[in-house]
Amino acid sequence: TLFDGKSLDGWTQVGDANWHLVKDPAGDYVQAEKGTGFLVTPKSYGNFTLKVEWWADTPANSGVFIRAQDAKNITADNAYEFNIFDTRPDQAYRTGGIVNVAKPRRKLDSGDGKWHTYELIVDGGGMTLKADGTIIAEGSDYKHKAGAIALQYSAGVVRFRRVEIQER
């Protein structure tokens, strides 16, 4: 378990996003609604399966970044981004897309007031994204072999809970 909703121990905050813990009977979570930034793991990961539960409103701009090469300056060029961004100007890599690697196979609306689950399966250069149990994007790229995992906040309201990893 990387995040259980109870504390941000084991995560480094980068940027000025106002990450804060929220207690909820359905499961505690971390939320941000202003600023910009990331919650970043101090450890580097290579091959793994990562499960993340997330909730976002319609204007939200967020994502799950993996294999980040520079944990203090995370971008879609030095990491892989599994996007959560319905209103992205270029809809090719909207919610469910792996930015610059694989377009989503179907539309996934994140601003529907529901919790969603991403399961990221990363092995060598191969990447598969399951959204709510269904494969939504698959692709391969060999630029980044290992790096930090980061949860992004850039706009709207974004929540994360139950972040779990199984290394291979």
N, C-alpha and C positions, 0 to 999 in steps of 0.2 A: 504494500500500500504506500503510494507516494503522498496521497492526501486523503484524509478521512473526514474532513469537515470540522475537526476539532481544533487544529492549530496550523500555523504556517511554518512550523519547525521543518527544516529540511528544504526550504525554498528561499531563494534570494530575490528580493524585489529590485527590479531595474526600471527606472522611469518614475513618473509621479502619479501613476494610477492609484486611486484610493481603495485598494483592496481591503476588505474587512470581512470578518466572519459573521455569519448569520445563523442563528439557531432556528431550526424548523422541525416540527414533528415528523415530517416525511423524510428528513435527512438534512443535516447541517451542511452549509456550503459557504464558499467564498464568493464575494460579489465586488464588482467595480462599476461605477457609473460616471466617473469623471477622471480627467487626466489621460495619460497614455503610458503604457508600460507592460511589463511582463512579470510573471512569477517563474523563476528559473531553477532547475535542479542543479546542485553543485556537482553532481556526478555526470559523467559522460556515458552514453548508451549507444550500442551498435545495432545488434539484431534483437528484436523483442516483439512482444504483443503488448500494446498499451490500450487500456480501456478508460474512457473519460466520459462522465455524464456532464452535460452542459445545457444551459437555458439561455436564450438571448431574445431581446425584443427586436422589432422590425428594423430600426436604424442601426442595430449593433454591428460593429466591425471587430471581429475577434478571430481566433484561430488557435490551433495547437501546432507548435513548431517542434521539429525533431532534428537531431543531429546538428544542432547549432554550433557553428565553428567559433563564434565570438560571443560569449555569454553576456557581454556588456553592450553589444551592438547587434541585435538580432534583426535580420532581414530575410526576405524570401530568396535572396541571392546567396546567403551564407548558411542557409538552413532549408529544410523542407517544411512548407506550411500546408496544413490540412485546414481549409478555410471555413469560417463561419461569418458570412458577409452577404446577405441577400441583396443588398442594394449596391453591390460593387459595380462601378461604371462599366467595366468589361465583364459581362456576365459569363464569359467562358469558364472562369474559375471561381464562380460564386460558391455559396455554401455547398459543401460536399466535394469540392474540387481539391486536387493536390496542385497548388499553384506552380505553374510552369512545367508540370509533369503530366497530369491527367485531368481531363475535364469530367465533371460529374455525368453519370449516365442518365440521371433523372433529376428533376427539380425537388429539392428538399427545403421547405419553408421553415426557417428557424424562428421567425417571429410569431409563432402560433400559440404561445403561452404554455408550451409543454416542455418537459425535460426530454432530451435526446441523448443517445449513446453513440459515441464514435469508438470503433475498435480498429486500431491501426496495427497492421501486421507488416513488419519490416524485416526483410531477410536479404542480405547482400544489397543489390541495387533494386530489388523488387519491393514494391509498396502496394498494399491493398487497404482500402478504407471501406469498412462496413459501417453504415449508418442505420441505427435501429435494427440491426441484424441482417441487413441486405447489403451486398456489395454494391457500392455506388461509384467507386473509382479504383482503377488499377493502372499502374505504370511502373517504369523503371528509370533509374538515374544512378550513376555511380560516382558523382562528385564528392559527396560527403559520406564517409564511412562510419563515423561516430561523432557524438556531441551531446550537448545538453538538451533537455526537453524544456519547453517554455509555453506557458499559457498566456495568451495575449489579451490586452484590453486596449481598444482604440476609440470606440464610440458606443452610444446607447447604454443598455444595461446588460451585463454579462455575468453569468454564474457558473461555477464549476463545483462538482462534488464527486466523490468516489473515483479517484484517479489511481489506477492500479497497473503495475507492469509485471510482465513475466519475461525475463531475459532468456535468450537462447545461447 
